[in-house]
Amino acid sequence: MSGMDDKTRTEIEAATFRRLVAHFQERTDVQNIDVMNLAGFCRNCLAKWYKAEAEERGVEVDIDDAKQGIYGMPYGEWKTKYQK
């Protein structure tokens, strides 16, 4: 990604992350265990990574809030509706 300034790269990375989260929110048929088996991470991992990165920057984020941001609803609600 040479030739790209840091601000543009960060904006592209953020937009890509938002797109990934939206994709996971739309694909409720895909179970976390399936993603974990294939890719080695899941929605919960994304929430944990989000929390960790926020805290590295001095921002306290509750894990339930992070999960809601990834799932698009409270985690318990998502589990009830979609987890098999």
N, C-alpha and C positions, 0 to 999 in steps of 0.2 A: 504494500500500500504506500509505496514511495510517492512523493510528490503531493501528498495530502497533508494539510495542516491539522494540528491536534484538535482544534475546535470542530472542524468538519468531521474528522474521524470519530470523535466522541458523539456528535449528533447522529451519525450513521449507526454507530454501535447502539445507542439508546433506542433509535427507531427500530432497529433489528430486534432488540430485546422485547420491545412493546409488541412487535409483530409475532414473535415466538409465544409470548404470553396470550395474545388474542387467539392464536392458533390452538393452544392448549385449552382455552376456554370454550372454543367452538367444538373441539373434538372430545366431547365428554364420553364418547364411546371407547376411547383409548384409556385403558387402565394404567395407573402408575407403575404397577408391577411389569406390564408389557414394555413401557418406556425404559424402566430400570434394567430389564433383561437385555434389551437391544442397545441402549445408549449409555447405560451406567449412571444415569441421573433421572430424576422425575420432578414433578411439580413441587413436592416437598423440598427437594434439594434446591430448587430455584428460590423458594421462600427463605430457606436457611442462608443461602448465599447473599440474598438481598439484605437480610438482617445483618449479617456479618459485615458486608461492605458499608452499610449505613453506620454501624458502630465504629468501624475503622475511621470514619469521618466525624465521629463525635455525635452522631444522631442515634438516639435510642428508639428502636423499633420493636414493638411487641410481635412475637412470632405469629400470633393469631391474626394480627393486622397484615403481616407480610403474606401469610397464606391466603387471606381474603383478597389481597391484591393480585395474587397469582391465579387463584381459582375463580375470581369474579363473584364470589359469595362466601359466606362463612364456611370453613372447612367441614364442619359437621353436617351442614346442609348439603354440600356437594357429595359427601360420603353417602348420606341417606338417599339422595336422588340417583347417583350414578355409579357408586362403587359396587362391583359384583363380587 
